[in-house]
Amino acid sequence: MKIIDTPDAAARLARTIISDIALYNEEKIEEGIKNDTLFHILEKEICEGEDLYAKRVSPELRKKTNFFNKAIVDILIKRHGNIESSIW
């Protein structure tokens, strides 16, 4: 498998990984946002996703960018902003 070394491809991979986590964990996301425990509830899934991202993206690019964390914010948090929560 080829190592990703372009920012666009790395960002796409990060969004794909986080989108899959969101797709298969809707109930956990809702519970986590409601109770401000999102990262605790999805710790295993996020760590597995981050490991996959690290294996596929060049170390140099990972040092320069923050695509994985940005995808977490954009996909897991912003897209679920309609869920009632004390955190917002």
C-alpha positions as CSV (number, residue, x, y, z in Angstrom):
1,M,0.0,0.0,0.0
2,K,1.4,3.4,-1.0
3,I,2.2,5.9,1.7
4,I,0.2,9.1,1.3
5,D,2.4,12.2,0.9
6,T,0.1,14.9,-0.4
7,P,-2.1,17.1,1.9
8,D,-5.2,16.6,-0.2
9,A,-5.0,12.8,0.0
10,A,-4.2,12.9,3.8
11,A,-7.2,15.2,4.5
12,R,-9.4,12.9,2.4
13,L,-8.2,9.8,4.4
14,A,-8.8,11.6,7.7
15,R,-12.3,12.6,6.7
16,T,-13.0,9.0,5.5
17,I,-11.9,7.4,8.7
18,I,-13.8,9.8,10.9
19,S,-16.9,9.5,8.6
20,D,-16.8,5.8,9.1
21,I,-16.6,6.2,12.9
22,A,-19.6,8.6,12.8
23,L,-21.6,6.3,10.5
24,Y,-21.3,3.3,12.8
25,N,-21.5,5.0,16.1
26,E,-24.4,7.5,15.9
27,E,-25.8,6.5,19.3
28,K,-22.4,6.8,21.0
29,I,-21.9,10.2,19.5
30,E,-25.3,11.5,20.6
31,E,-24.7,10.1,24.2
32,G,-21.1,11.5,24.2
33,I,-22.2,15.0,23.2
34,K,-25.1,15.1,25.5
35,N,-23.0,14.0,28.5
36,D,-19.7,15.7,27.4
37,T,-18.0,12.3,27.2
38,L,-17.6,12.0,23.5
39,F,-13.8,11.3,23.5
40,H,-14.1,8.8,26.4
41,I,-16.9,6.9,24.7
42,L,-15.2,6.8,21.3
43,E,-11.7,6.4,22.6
44,K,-11.1,2.9,21.1
45,E,-12.6,3.9,17.7
46,I,-10.6,7.2,17.5
47,C,-7.4,5.5,18.5
48,E,-7.8,2.8,15.9
49,G,-8.6,5.4,13.3
50,E,-5.6,7.4,14.3
51,D,-3.4,4.4,14.1
52,L,-4.7,3.6,10.6
53,Y,-4.1,7.2,9.6
54,A,-0.5,7.1,10.9
55,K,0.2,3.9,9.0
56,R,-1.0,5.4,5.7
57,V,0.3,9.0,5.9
58,S,4.0,9.9,5.7
59,P,5.6,11.0,9.0
60,E,6.8,14.3,7.5
61,L,3.2,15.2,6.4
62,R,1.8,14.2,9.8
63,K,4.3,16.6,11.5
64,K,3.2,19.5,9.3
65,T,-0.6,19.0,9.4
66,N,-3.4,18.3,11.7
67,F,-5.9,16.7,9.3
68,F,-7.0,13.9,11.6
69,N,-8.0,16.2,14.5
70,K,-9.6,18.7,12.2
71,A,-11.8,15.8,10.8
72,I,-12.8,14.9,14.3
73,V,-14.0,18.5,14.9
74,D,-15.7,18.9,11.5
75,I,-17.4,15.5,11.4
76,L,-17.9,14.3,14.9
77,I,-18.6,17.6,16.6
78,K,-19.8,20.3,14.1
79,R,-22.1,18.0,12.2
80,H,-23.8,17.0,15.5
81,G,-24.2,20.6,16.8
82,N,-28.0,20.1,16.9
83,I,-27.8,17.7,19.8
84,E,-28.7,19.3,23.1
85,S,-25.6,19.6,25.3
86,S,-24.3,21.7,28.2
87,I,-21.0,22.1,26.3
88,W,-22.7,24.6,24.0
